[in-house]
Amino acid sequence: MRRFRNHLIGVQQGSRVMFSDFEDDGVMWTGKGPREVRVTLQFDEPFKTVPVIVTALAMFDIDAHTNQRADLSHGNVTETQFDLIFRTWGDTRVARVRADWTAIGEIRAEDEWDLY
């Protein structure tokens, strides 16, 4: 369980189209085998400690004639940014994906500062 050490908790939410490969015959739409898209997102302001990230598929446009395989996750989380990661594999053809996300974590007080 994550325990926060202060009473100032920040929440930032966002939504991001990760790719739209059907428009230009990108690899997610035409490719075969393992495929991955990573999008690095910056927070509006830094968190005091590394935040907790929650991700969800908000829109998923996929070819109905292939197997539907999708893996949405996140990684490389720091106080200032994180990566959204979408993966598919096999014969799956994905036209586009939009992911929603929420970051929750400790933030600094306006009068808080470090001496060293």
DSSP file (Angstrom, degrees, kcal/mol; ACC not computed):
  #  RESIDUE AA STRUCTURE BP1 BP2  ACC     N-H-->O    O-->H-N    N-H-->O    O-->H-N    TCO  KAPPA ALPHA  PHI   PSI    X-CA   Y-CA   Z-CA
    1    1 A M              0   0    0      0, 0.0     2,-0.5     0, 0.0     0, 0.0   0.000 360.0 360.0 360.0 138.4    0.0    0.0    0.0
    2    2 A R        -     0   0    0      2,-0.0     2,-0.5     0, 0.0    50,-0.0  -0.758 360.0-164.7 -86.9 127.1    1.2    3.5   -0.8
    3    3 A R        -     0   0    0     -2,-0.5     2,-0.3     2,-0.0     0, 0.0  -0.959  10.7-142.4-114.6 129.3    1.2    5.9    2.1
    4    4 A F        -     0   0    0     -2,-0.5     5,-0.1     1,-0.1   101,-0.0  -0.725   2.2-151.8 -91.3 139.6    1.5    9.6    1.6
    5    5 A R  S    S+     0   0    0     -2,-0.3     2,-0.3     3,-0.1    -1,-0.1   0.543  72.7  41.8 -91.1  -8.4    3.6   11.5    4.1
    6    6 A N  S    S-     0   0    0      2,-0.1    -2,-0.1     1,-0.0   102,-0.0  -0.865  78.0-118.3-135.4 171.8    1.9   14.9    3.9
    7    7 A H  S    S+     0   0    0     -2,-0.3     2,-0.9     1,-0.1    -1,-0.0   0.508  87.6  92.2 -87.5  -5.2   -1.6   16.3    3.5
    8    8 A L        +     0   0    0     99,-0.2    99,-2.2     2,-0.0     2,-0.5  -0.803  53.7 174.9 -96.6 106.3   -1.0   18.0    0.1
    9    9 A I  E     -A  106   0A   0     -2,-0.9     2,-0.4    97,-0.2    97,-0.2  -0.935  14.4-155.2-114.3 129.8   -2.0   15.5   -2.6
   10   10 A G  E     -A  105   0A   0     95,-3.5    95,-2.2    -2,-0.5     2,-0.4  -0.832   6.1-168.2-105.1 143.5   -2.0   16.5   -6.2
   11   11 A V  E     +A  104   0A   0     -2,-0.4     2,-0.4    93,-0.2    93,-0.2  -0.994   6.6 178.4-130.0 124.5   -4.1   14.8   -8.9
   12   12 A Q  E     -A  103   0A   0     91,-2.3    91,-3.1    -2,-0.4     2,-0.3  -0.992   5.6-171.6-125.7 136.5   -3.5   15.4  -12.6
   13   13 A Q  E     +A  102   0A   0     -2,-0.4     2,-0.3    89,-0.2    89,-0.2  -0.882   9.0 164.9-123.6 155.6   -5.5   13.8  -15.4
   14   14 A G  E     -A  101   0A   0     87,-2.2    87,-2.5    -2,-0.3     2,-0.3  -0.979  25.7-142.0-159.6 171.1   -5.1   13.6  -19.1
   15   15 A S  E     -A  100   0A   0     -2,-0.3     2,-0.4    85,-0.2    85,-0.2  -0.995  21.0-176.7-140.4 136.9   -6.1   12.0  -22.3
   16   16 A R  E     -A   99   0A   0     83,-2.7    83,-2.7    -2,-0.3     2,-0.7  -0.983  28.4-136.2-143.5 126.4   -3.8   11.3  -25.2
   17   17 A V  E     -A   98   0A   0     -2,-0.4    81,-0.3    81,-0.3     3,-0.1  -0.735  23.5-166.9 -73.0 118.5   -4.2    9.9  -28.7
   18   18 A M  E     -     0   0A   0     79,-2.5     2,-0.3    -2,-0.7    -1,-0.2   0.852  61.1 -20.7 -82.1 -35.3   -1.2    7.6  -28.8
   19   19 A F  E     -A   97   0A   0     78,-1.0    78,-1.6    -3,-0.1    -1,-0.3  -0.972  39.3-157.3-164.9 161.8   -1.3    6.9  -32.5
   20   20 A S  E >   +A   96   0A   0     -2,-0.3     3,-0.9    76,-0.2     4,-0.4  -0.591  28.2 163.4-142.2  72.3   -3.6    7.0  -35.6
   21   21 A D  T 3 > +     0   0    0     74,-1.2     5,-2.7     1,-0.2     3,-0.4   0.609  60.4  71.5 -78.5 -15.0   -1.8    4.5  -37.9
   22   22 A F  T 3 5S+     0   0    0     73,-1.2     3,-0.4     1,-0.2    -1,-0.2   0.781  90.9  63.0 -71.7 -23.4   -4.7    3.9  -40.4
   23   23 A E  T < 5S+     0   0    0     -3,-0.9    -1,-0.2    72,-0.3    -2,-0.2   0.837 121.4  17.9 -69.3 -33.2   -4.3    7.4  -41.8
   24   24 A D  T   5S-     0   0    0     -4,-0.4    -1,-0.2    -3,-0.4    -2,-0.2   0.053 109.8-103.7-129.5  26.1   -0.7    6.8  -43.1
   25   25 A D  T   5 -     0   0    0     -3,-0.4    -3,-0.2    -4,-0.4    -4,-0.1   0.893  57.1-177.3  52.8  45.2   -0.4    3.0  -43.1
   26   26 A G    >>< -     0   0    0     -5,-2.7     4,-2.2    69,-0.1     3,-1.1  -0.158  40.9 -96.3 -68.7 169.2    1.6    3.0  -39.9
   27   27 A V  H 3> S+     0   0    0      1,-0.3     4,-2.6     2,-0.2    -1,-0.1   0.786 120.8  59.9 -63.7 -31.5    3.1   -0.2  -38.4
   28   28 A M  H 34 S+     0   0    0      1,-0.2    66,-2.3     2,-0.2    -1,-0.3   0.830 114.3  38.1 -65.7 -29.2    0.2   -0.7  -35.9
   29   29 A W  H <4 S+     0   0    0     -3,-1.1    -2,-0.2    64,-0.2    -1,-0.2   0.827 134.0  20.8 -89.1 -35.7   -2.2   -0.9  -38.8
   30   30 A T  H  < S+     0   0    0     -4,-2.2    -3,-0.2    64,-0.1    -2,-0.2   0.642 102.4  99.1-108.1 -18.3   -0.1   -2.8  -41.4
   31   31 A G     <  -     0   0    0     -4,-2.6     2,-0.3    -5,-0.3     4,-0.1  -0.077  52.4-150.1 -75.5 168.6    2.5   -4.6  -39.3
   32   32 A K        +     0   0    0      2,-0.1    59,-0.2    61,-0.0    -2,-0.1  -0.927  57.1  23.1-131.2 158.1    2.8   -8.1  -38.0
   33   33 A G  S    S-     0   0    0     57,-1.4    55,-0.1    -2,-0.3     2,-0.1  -0.284 108.5  -7.5  82.0-171.3    4.5   -9.4  -34.9
   34   34 A P        +     0   0    0      0, 0.0     2,-0.3     0, 0.0    55,-0.2  -0.343  66.5 177.3 -63.7 134.4    5.2   -7.5  -31.7
   35   35 A R  E     -C   88   0B   0     53,-2.6    53,-2.1    -4,-0.1     2,-0.3  -0.997   5.4-176.6-139.3 143.0    4.6   -3.7  -31.9
   36   36 A E  E     -C   87   0B   0     -2,-0.3     2,-0.4    51,-0.2    51,-0.2  -1.000  11.0-166.0-143.2 139.1    5.0   -1.1  -29.2
   37   37 A V  E     -C   86   0B   0     49,-2.6    49,-2.6    -2,-0.3     2,-0.4  -0.997   9.4-169.3-124.1 129.8    4.3    2.7  -29.0
   38   38 A R  E     -C   85   0B   0     -2,-0.4     2,-0.5    47,-0.2    47,-0.2  -0.971   2.4-172.5-118.4 133.1    5.7    4.8  -26.1
   39   39 A V  E     -C   84   0B   0     45,-2.3    45,-2.9    -2,-0.4     2,-0.5  -0.990  14.9-145.5-125.6 122.1    4.6    8.3  -25.5
   40   40 A T  E     -C   83   0B   0     -2,-0.5     2,-0.4    43,-0.2    43,-0.2  -0.764  17.7-166.5 -89.1 127.7    6.4   10.4  -22.8
   41   41 A L  E     -C   82   0B   0     41,-3.0    41,-1.9    -2,-0.5     2,-0.3  -0.939   9.1-144.9-118.1 136.7    4.1   12.8  -21.0
   42   42 A Q  E     -C   81   0B   0     -2,-0.4    39,-0.3    39,-0.2     2,-0.2  -0.771  18.2-124.2 -97.1 141.2    5.2   15.7  -18.8
   43   43 A F        -     0   0    0     37,-2.6    36,-0.0    -2,-0.3    -1,-0.0  -0.526  22.3-118.9 -77.9 153.1    3.3   16.7  -15.6
   44   44 A D  S    S+     0   0    0      1,-0.2    -1,-0.1    -2,-0.2    36,-0.0   0.867  98.9   1.8 -60.6 -36.8    2.1   20.4  -15.4
   45   45 A E  S    S-     0   0    0     34,-0.1    -1,-0.2    -3,-0.0     2,-0.0  -0.981  94.1 -90.6-146.5 153.8    4.3   20.7  -12.3
   46   46 A P        -     0   0    0      0, 0.0    62,-0.4     0, 0.0    34,-0.2  -0.296  33.4-130.1 -67.5 147.0    6.6   18.2  -10.5
   47   47 A F        -     0   0    0     32,-2.5    60,-0.3    60,-0.1     3,-0.1  -0.549  17.8-124.1 -82.8 160.3    5.3   16.0   -7.7
   48   48 A K  S    S+     0   0    0     58,-2.9     2,-0.3    -2,-0.2    59,-0.2   0.870  95.6  12.0 -73.2 -38.2    7.3   15.8   -4.5
   49   49 A T  S    S-     0   0    0     57,-0.8    -1,-0.1    30,-0.1    29,-0.1  -0.834 108.8 -68.1-130.0 169.3    7.7   12.1   -4.8
   50   50 A V        -     0   0    0     -2,-0.3    29,-0.2    27,-0.1    56,-0.2  -0.424  60.7-134.6 -61.7 124.7    7.0    9.6   -7.6
   51   51 A P        -     0   0    0      0, 0.0     2,-0.4     0, 0.0    54,-0.2  -0.265  12.7-106.8 -79.8 166.9    3.2    9.6   -8.2
   52   52 A V  E     -B  104   0A   0     52,-3.2    52,-2.5    -2,-0.0     2,-0.4  -0.787  36.2-151.6 -87.4 135.4    0.9    6.6   -8.6
   53   53 A I  E     -B  103   0A   0     -2,-0.4     2,-0.4    50,-0.2    50,-0.2  -0.926  12.3-170.3-114.7 135.7   -0.3    6.3  -12.3
   54   54 A V  E     -B  102   0A   0     48,-2.5    48,-2.2    -2,-0.4     2,-0.3  -0.994  11.1-171.7-121.2 129.3   -3.6    4.8  -13.4
   55   55 A T  E     +B  101   0A   0     -2,-0.4     2,-0.3    46,-0.2    46,-0.2  -0.882   7.0 175.6-121.7 153.9   -4.1    4.2  -17.1
   56   56 A A  E     -B  100   0A   0     44,-2.1    44,-2.8    -2,-0.3     2,-0.5  -0.987  36.7-108.3-153.2 145.0   -7.2    3.2  -19.1
   57   57 A L  E     +B   99   0A   0     -2,-0.3    42,-0.2    42,-0.2     3,-0.1  -0.650  33.3 176.2 -72.0 122.8   -8.1    2.7  -22.8
   58   58 A A  E    S+     0   0A   0     40,-2.8     2,-0.3    -2,-0.5    41,-0.2   0.736  70.9  10.9 -98.3 -30.4  -10.5    5.5  -23.7
   59   59 A M  E     -B   98   0A   0     39,-1.9    39,-2.5     2,-0.0     2,-0.4  -0.970  61.5-178.3-152.1 135.3  -10.8    4.7  -27.4
   60   60 A F  E     -B   97   0A   0     -2,-0.3     2,-0.6    37,-0.2    37,-0.2  -0.944   3.0-173.5-141.0 110.5   -9.7    1.6  -29.3
   61   61 A D  E     +B   96   0A   0     35,-2.5    34,-2.5    -2,-0.4    35,-1.3  -0.932  21.8 165.4-111.0 112.1  -10.2    1.3  -33.1
   62   62 A I  E     -B   94   0A   0     -2,-0.6     2,-0.3    32,-0.2    32,-0.2  -0.934  43.4 -98.3-134.9 149.3   -9.3   -2.2  -34.3
   63   63 A D    >   -     0   0    0     30,-2.7     3,-1.1    -2,-0.3    30,-0.3  -0.491  26.4-148.7 -65.6 127.0   -9.8   -4.3  -37.4
   64   64 A A  T 3  S+     0   0    0     -2,-0.3    -1,-0.1     1,-0.2     4,-0.1   0.609  91.3  64.4 -74.1 -12.5  -12.7   -6.7  -36.8
   65   65 A H  T 3  S+     0   0    0      2,-0.1     2,-0.3    28,-0.1    -1,-0.2   0.379  98.6  58.7 -95.3   4.0  -11.1   -9.4  -39.0
   66   66 A T  S <  S-     0   0    0     -3,-1.1    26,-0.1    27,-0.1     2,-0.1  -0.819  98.7 -80.1-125.0 166.8   -8.1  -10.0  -36.8
   67   67 A N        -     0   0    0     -2,-0.3     2,-0.9     1,-0.1    26,-0.2  -0.394  43.7-125.4 -64.2 143.3   -7.6  -11.1  -33.2
   68   68 A Q        +     0   0    0     24,-0.1     2,-0.4    -4,-0.1    -1,-0.1  -0.817  42.0 161.2 -98.6 104.4   -8.0   -8.3  -30.7
   69   69 A R        +     0   0    0     -2,-0.9     2,-0.3    20,-0.1    20,-0.1  -0.985   4.2 160.2-126.1 130.6   -4.9   -8.0  -28.6
   70   70 A A        -     0   0    0     -2,-0.4     2,-0.4    18,-0.1    18,-0.2  -0.992  19.0-174.6-152.5 142.7   -4.0   -5.0  -26.5
   71   71 A D  E     -D   87   0B   0     16,-1.8    16,-2.3    -2,-0.3     2,-0.5  -0.924   8.8-176.1-138.4 111.1   -1.7   -4.2  -23.6
   72   72 A L  E     +D   86   0B   0     -2,-0.4     2,-0.2    14,-0.2    14,-0.2  -0.935  23.0 138.1-108.7 128.0   -1.8   -0.7  -22.1
   73   73 A S  E     -D   85   0B   0     12,-2.8    12,-2.7    -2,-0.5     2,-0.3  -0.784  38.1-125.4-147.4-169.7    0.6    0.1  -19.3
   74   74 A H  E     +D   84   0B   0     10,-0.2     2,-0.3    -2,-0.2    10,-0.2  -0.959  25.5 165.6-143.8 161.1    3.0    2.8  -18.1
   75   75 A G  E     +D   83   0B   0      8,-1.9     8,-2.9    -2,-0.3    -2,-0.0  -0.952  48.7  52.7-162.5 178.8    6.6    3.0  -17.1
   76   76 A N        -     0   0    0     -2,-0.3     2,-0.4     6,-0.2    -1,-0.1   0.874  68.2-177.4  50.7  44.3    9.6    5.2  -16.4
   77   77 A V        +     0   0    0      5,-0.2     5,-0.2    -3,-0.1     2,-0.2  -0.598   9.4 159.9 -78.6 127.7    7.6    7.2  -13.8
   78   78 A T        -     0   0    0      3,-2.9   -29,-0.1    -2,-0.4   -31,-0.1  -0.712  57.7 -88.9-129.2-176.3    9.4   10.1  -12.2
   79   79 A E  S    S+     0   0    0     -2,-0.2   -32,-2.5     1,-0.2   -30,-0.1   0.680 126.1  33.9 -68.6 -16.9    8.3   13.2  -10.3
   80   80 A T  S    S-     0   0    0      1,-0.2   -37,-2.6   -34,-0.2     2,-0.3   0.597 124.1  -2.3-116.3 -15.5    8.1   15.1  -13.7
   81   81 A Q  E     -C   42   0B   0    -39,-0.3    -3,-2.9    -5,-0.1     2,-0.3  -0.971  47.9-163.0-164.1 172.8    7.0   12.6  -16.3
   82   82 A F  E     -C   41   0B   0    -41,-1.9   -41,-3.0    -2,-0.3     2,-0.5  -0.969  24.9-111.7-159.4 166.6    6.0    9.1  -17.3
   83   83 A D  E     -CD  40  75B   0     -8,-2.9    -8,-1.9    -2,-0.3     2,-0.4  -0.911  14.7-149.1-107.0 130.4    5.6    6.9  -20.4
   84   84 A L  E     -CD  39  74B   0    -45,-2.9   -45,-2.3    -2,-0.5     2,-0.4  -0.818  22.9-162.2 -85.5 137.4    2.3    5.6  -21.7
   85   85 A I  E     -CD  38  73B   0    -12,-2.7   -12,-2.8    -2,-0.4     2,-0.4  -0.983  13.8-177.2-131.1 123.4    3.0    2.2  -23.4
   86   86 A F  E     -CD  37  72B   0    -49,-2.6   -49,-2.6    -2,-0.4     2,-0.3  -0.975  10.1-179.8-118.2 133.3    0.7    0.4  -25.8
   87   87 A R  E     +CD  36  71B   0    -16,-2.3   -16,-1.8    -2,-0.4     2,-0.3  -0.965   9.6 167.7-130.7 147.8    1.6   -3.0  -27.2
   88   88 A T  E     -C   35   0B   0    -53,-2.1   -53,-2.6    -2,-0.3     2,-0.3  -0.928   9.9-174.8-144.9 171.2    0.0   -5.5  -29.6
   89   89 A W    >   +     0   0    0     -2,-0.3     3,-1.3   -55,-0.2   -20,-0.1  -0.927  42.5  28.6-157.2 175.3    1.2   -8.6  -31.4
   90   90 A G  T 3  S-     0   0    0     -2,-0.3   -57,-1.4     1,-0.2    -2,-0.0  -0.354 118.5 -26.5  66.2-141.0    0.4  -11.3  -33.9
   91   91 A D  T 3  S+     0   0    0    -59,-0.2    -1,-0.2    -2,-0.1   -23,-0.0   0.366  94.2 134.5 -90.5   5.3   -2.0  -10.4  -36.7
   92   92 A T    <   -     0   0    0     -3,-1.3     2,-0.5   -26,-0.1   -24,-0.1  -0.305  40.2-158.5 -60.5 133.5   -3.8   -7.7  -34.7
   93   93 A R        -     0   0    0    -30,-0.3   -30,-2.7   -26,-0.2     2,-0.5  -0.960   7.8-171.1-118.2 113.9   -4.4   -4.5  -36.7
   94   94 A V  E     - B   0  62A   0    -66,-2.3   -32,-0.2    -2,-0.5   -73,-0.2  -0.916  11.5-172.6-109.9 122.8   -4.9   -1.4  -34.6
   95   95 A A  E     -     0   0A   0    -34,-2.5   -74,-1.2    -2,-0.5   -73,-1.2   0.925  67.9 -21.2 -78.1 -47.4   -6.0    1.8  -36.3
   96   96 A R  E     -AB  20  61A   0    -35,-1.3   -35,-2.5   -76,-0.2     2,-0.4  -0.991  52.6-157.1-162.4 158.0   -5.8    4.1  -33.4
   97   97 A V  E     -AB  19  60A   0    -78,-1.6   -79,-2.5    -2,-0.3   -78,-1.0  -1.000   0.6-167.1-141.2 136.7   -5.7    4.3  -29.6
   98   98 A R  E     -AB  17  59A   0    -39,-2.5   -40,-2.8    -2,-0.4   -39,-1.9  -0.997  14.2-162.8-121.6 132.7   -6.5    7.0  -27.1
   99   99 A A  E     -AB  16  57A   0    -83,-2.7   -83,-2.7    -2,-0.4     2,-0.3  -0.923   6.6-152.9-116.7 138.8   -5.5    6.5  -23.4
  100  100 A D  E     -AB  15  56A   0    -44,-2.8   -44,-2.1    -2,-0.4     2,-0.3  -0.790  19.9-176.0-101.3 152.1   -6.7    8.3  -20.3
  101  101 A W  E     -AB  14  55A   0    -87,-2.5   -87,-2.2    -2,-0.3     2,-0.4  -0.990  18.0-160.6-149.0 155.7   -4.5    8.6  -17.3
  102  102 A T  E     -AB  13  54A   0    -48,-2.2   -48,-2.5    -2,-0.3     2,-0.4  -0.998   6.2-161.4-136.8 132.8   -4.5    9.9  -13.7
  103  103 A A  E     -AB  12  53A   0    -91,-3.1   -91,-2.3    -2,-0.4     2,-0.4  -0.968  10.7-177.1-114.8 130.9   -1.4   10.7  -11.6
  104  104 A I  E     +AB  11  52A   0    -52,-2.5   -52,-3.2    -2,-0.4     2,-0.3  -0.993  23.7 116.7-130.2 126.2   -1.8   10.9   -7.8
  105  105 A G  E     -A   10   0A   0    -95,-2.2   -95,-3.5    -2,-0.4     2,-0.1  -0.992  60.3 -58.2-172.2 177.1    0.9   11.9   -5.4
  106  106 A E  E     -A    9   0A   0     -2,-0.3   -58,-2.9   -97,-0.2   -57,-0.8  -0.428  46.1-166.8 -69.1 140.6    2.5   14.2   -2.9
  107  107 A I        -     0   0    0    -99,-2.2   -99,-0.2   -60,-0.3     2,-0.2  -0.880  24.4-101.5-123.8 161.4    3.0   17.8   -3.9
  108  108 A R        -     0   0    0    -62,-0.4     2,-0.1    -2,-0.3   -99,-0.0  -0.534  32.3-117.7 -81.4 146.6    5.0   20.5   -2.2
  109  109 A A    >   -     0   0    0     -2,-0.2     3,-1.7     1,-0.1    -1,-0.1  -0.462  29.9-111.4 -73.6 155.7    3.4   23.3   -0.1
  110  110 A E  T 3  S+     0   0    0      1,-0.3    -1,-0.1    -2,-0.1    -2,-0.0   0.831 119.3  42.8 -59.1 -32.9    3.9   26.8   -1.5
  111  111 A D  T 3  S+     0   0    0      2,-0.0     2,-0.4     0, 0.0    -1,-0.3   0.248  91.5 108.7 -99.5  13.5    6.2   27.7    1.4
  112  112 A E    <   +     0   0    0     -3,-1.7     2,-0.3     2,-0.0    -4,-0.1  -0.754  39.3 156.5 -93.4 134.6    8.1   24.4    1.4
  113  113 A W        -     0   0    0     -2,-0.4     2,-0.4    -5,-0.0    -2,-0.0  -0.977  37.6-114.4-151.7 161.4   11.7   24.4    0.2
  114  114 A D        -     0   0    0     -2,-0.3    -2,-0.0     1,-0.1     0, 0.0  -0.807   8.4-158.5-101.4 138.7   14.9   22.4    0.6
  115  115 A L              0   0    0     -2,-0.4    -1,-0.1     1,-0.1     0, 0.0   0.822 360.0 360.0 -80.2 -33.5   18.0   23.8    2.3
  116  116 A Y              0   0    0      0, 0.0    -1,-0.1     0, 0.0    -2,-0.0   0.354 360.0 360.0-129.7 360.0   20.4   21.3    0.6
